[in-house]
Amino acid sequence: MTGAAPLLARRATVDDGAAIARIYNQGIADGIATFETRIRHADDVRSWMGTRFPVVVVESGGEVIAFAATSEYRPRDCYARIAEFSVYVARDRRGEGAGRRAMEALMAEAVASGFWKLVSRVFTENLASRALLRDLGFREVGIYERHGQLGGIWKDVVIVERLLE
């Protein structure tokens, strides 16, 4: 662990756009957590704010080191209270509990925003994320085989879900 500063979670604001983009871009560059390849800019991230989909950040010592975000699962009305989610931690701060803190805060914000279920897809080989999500009560529903390509290589993903309180 790098420091003794507490991990403080809060709802993200437009001022967090650059920090969230930096962390997300590390995840894109690492190629272990997303099919995305387009680098994001602060303005891209700022467009996520002010919607019905919560975004949270985790700070340590005043620095944003992690974020978790929800987005639309499907546009049909019957799915309006289900959100897709993602969680990313700054490369040099992984393994310190920031991802867990971000997800705990995101789940609370999702409930407060009227969502009853969170879903996502995780690369099958991303064992750290899968373990975290299991510890947080997410259920692995199944595997989408050859769900997408990253760098010309087909990747399988595990479908995860959690009903919220």
Backbone torsions as a table, in degrees:
resi	resn	phi	psi	omega
1	MET	NA	142.7	-176.5
2	THR	-84.1	-41.9	-175.6
3	GLY	-146.9	170.2	-178.3
4	ALA	-95.7	2.0	-180.0
5	ALA	-62.4	136.7	179.9
6	PRO	-66.4	156.3	176.6
7	LEU	-93.3	109.5	-176.8
8	LEU	-107.6	122.5	179.7
9	ALA	-101.7	145.5	177.3
10	ARG	-157.1	164.6	175.5
11	ARG	-65.5	136.0	179.9
12	ALA	-71.8	152.4	175.0
13	THR	-123.9	171.3	178.9
14	VAL	-60.8	-26.3	178.4
15	ASP	-66.7	-16.7	179.5
16	ASP	-88.1	-0.2	-174.4
17	GLY	-54.5	-46.2	-177.6
18	ALA	-66.6	-42.1	-179.4
19	ALA	-66.1	-42.6	178.8
20	ILE	-64.9	-43.2	178.8
21	ALA	-60.5	-41.6	179.4
22	ARG	-59.8	-47.0	-179.1
23	ILE	-66.9	-43.8	179.4
24	TYR	-61.8	-42.2	179.8
25	ASN	-63.9	-32.6	173.7
26	GLN	-63.1	-43.1	177.9
27	GLY	-62.4	-39.5	177.2
28	ILE	-64.2	-45.9	-178.7
29	ALA	-64.4	-36.9	-178.3
30	ASP	-69.8	-29.1	176.5
31	GLY	66.9	24.5	-178.7
32	ILE	-112.8	-2.2	-173.4
33	ALA	-138.5	-5.7	-177.5
34	THR	-152.5	149.5	172.6
35	PHE	-79.2	-12.9	-178.2
36	GLU	-59.7	143.0	176.2
37	THR	-128.4	-14.8	-179.0
38	ARG	-82.2	123.7	177.7
39	ILE	-63.0	139.7	179.6
40	ARG	-100.7	149.5	177.4
41	HIS	-113.8	164.5	-178.1
42	ALA	-53.2	-41.3	-179.3
43	ASP	-65.2	-33.8	175.6
44	ASP	-59.6	-46.3	-177.0
45	VAL	-70.5	-38.9	-179.9
46	ARG	-58.7	-28.1	179.1
47	SER	-67.4	-15.9	177.4
48	TRP	-76.0	-20.2	-173.6
49	MET	-82.7	155.8	174.9
50	GLY	76.2	15.8	175.9
51	THR	-106.0	-177.1	177.9
52	ARG	-79.2	-1.7	-177.8
53	PHE	-99.7	112.7	-176.7
54	PRO	-67.2	147.0	171.8
55	VAL	-131.3	132.9	178.9
56	VAL	-124.7	156.2	173.7
57	VAL	-124.9	158.1	173.2
58	VAL	-119.3	129.4	179.0
59	GLU	-111.4	149.4	170.8
60	SER	-138.0	120.9	-178.6
61	GLY	60.5	31.1	178.9
62	GLY	83.9	-1.8	-180.0
63	GLU	-105.3	132.6	175.2
64	VAL	-72.8	121.0	-176.8
65	ILE	-118.3	-7.3	-179.8
66	ALA	-159.9	159.3	172.4
67	PHE	-149.1	157.9	171.7
68	ALA	-138.0	141.7	-174.4
69	ALA	-138.8	150.2	171.7
70	THR	-110.3	158.8	176.4
71	SER	-152.4	173.5	-178.0
72	GLU	-64.2	132.3	176.3
73	TYR	-78.3	-56.2	177.6
74	ARG	-148.2	151.9	-176.3
75	PRO	-77.9	-12.9	-177.4
76	ARG	-69.5	143.8	-177.8
77	ASP	-56.1	-34.4	-177.3
78	CYS	-64.1	-17.0	-179.5
79	TYR	-106.6	12.5	-172.2
80	ALA	-60.1	-26.1	-176.9
81	ARG	-103.4	15.8	173.2
82	ILE	-110.3	134.9	178.1
83	ALA	-124.4	145.3	170.5
84	GLU	-85.8	151.4	-178.9
85	PHE	-136.1	161.1	170.8
86	SER	-145.5	156.3	179.6
87	VAL	-143.4	135.7	-178.7
88	TYR	-139.2	143.4	178.9
89	VAL	-124.7	140.1	176.9
90	ALA	-53.2	138.0	-173.9
91	ARG	-50.2	-44.6	-176.0
92	ASP	-83.2	3.7	-179.4
93	ARG	-121.7	9.6	179.2
94	ARG	-68.4	147.5	178.1
95	GLY	86.8	6.6	-178.2
96	GLU	-104.0	-1.6	-179.8
97	GLY	98.5	2.2	-178.5
98	ALA	-67.7	-35.7	177.7
99	GLY	-64.2	-43.3	176.8
100	ARG	-61.1	-47.0	-179.0
101	ARG	-62.2	-40.4	178.4
102	ALA	-63.0	-44.5	-179.2
103	MET	-68.0	-39.1	177.0
104	GLU	-60.4	-44.4	179.0
105	ALA	-67.0	-39.9	-179.6
106	LEU	-64.0	-42.0	179.6
107	MET	-62.3	-42.4	178.3
108	ALA	-63.1	-43.4	178.9
109	GLU	-66.2	-36.6	179.0
110	ALA	-64.4	-43.3	176.7
111	VAL	-61.1	-47.6	179.9
112	ALA	-61.2	-25.9	179.7
113	SER	-91.2	3.1	174.2
114	GLY	93.6	9.6	178.5
115	PHE	-84.6	146.8	179.1
116	TRP	-115.8	-5.8	-178.3
117	LYS	-154.5	141.3	173.0
118	LEU	-117.4	140.8	179.7
119	VAL	-136.4	155.9	174.2
120	SER	-162.6	177.7	173.7
121	ARG	-129.3	135.5	-175.2
122	VAL	-126.1	134.9	175.8
123	PHE	-54.0	135.7	-176.8
124	THR	-57.5	-33.3	-178.0
125	GLU	-83.2	-3.8	179.5
126	ASN	-83.0	73.5	-172.9
127	LEU	-65.1	-34.3	-179.9
128	ALA	-64.3	-45.6	178.9
129	SER	-65.9	-41.1	179.4
130	ARG	-62.7	-41.2	178.8
131	ALA	-65.4	-44.0	178.1
132	LEU	-58.1	-48.9	-176.9
133	LEU	-64.7	-39.8	175.2
134	ARG	-59.6	-44.6	179.4
135	ASP	-61.2	-28.3	179.9
136	LEU	-89.8	6.3	175.6
137	GLY	92.8	10.5	176.4
138	PHE	-78.6	145.8	-179.8
139	ARG	-107.2	133.7	173.7
140	GLU	-83.9	115.9	-172.5
141	VAL	-85.8	-37.4	-177.3
142	GLY	173.4	-173.2	-178.4
143	ILE	-123.0	130.3	167.3
144	TYR	-89.5	115.9	178.2
145	GLU	-83.2	143.1	179.0
146	ARG	45.8	52.2	-174.2
147	HIS	-74.6	-29.8	178.9
148	GLY	-167.2	168.2	178.4
149	GLN	-109.7	142.3	174.5
150	LEU	-132.5	117.8	-177.2
151	GLY	62.0	31.5	178.7
152	GLY	80.4	5.4	-178.9
153	ILE	-112.6	129.8	176.5
154	TRP	-67.6	138.1	179.6
155	LYS	-123.9	139.2	171.7
156	ASP	-92.9	151.0	177.4
157	VAL	-131.9	147.6	174.9
158	VAL	-94.2	131.0	176.1
159	ILE	-85.5	128.3	177.9
160	VAL	-123.4	150.5	177.3
161	GLU	-148.1	154.9	172.6
162	ARG	-147.9	126.7	171.3
163	LEU	-76.1	137.3	-178.1
164	LEU	-95.7	154.0	-178.7
165	GLU	-72.3	NA	NA
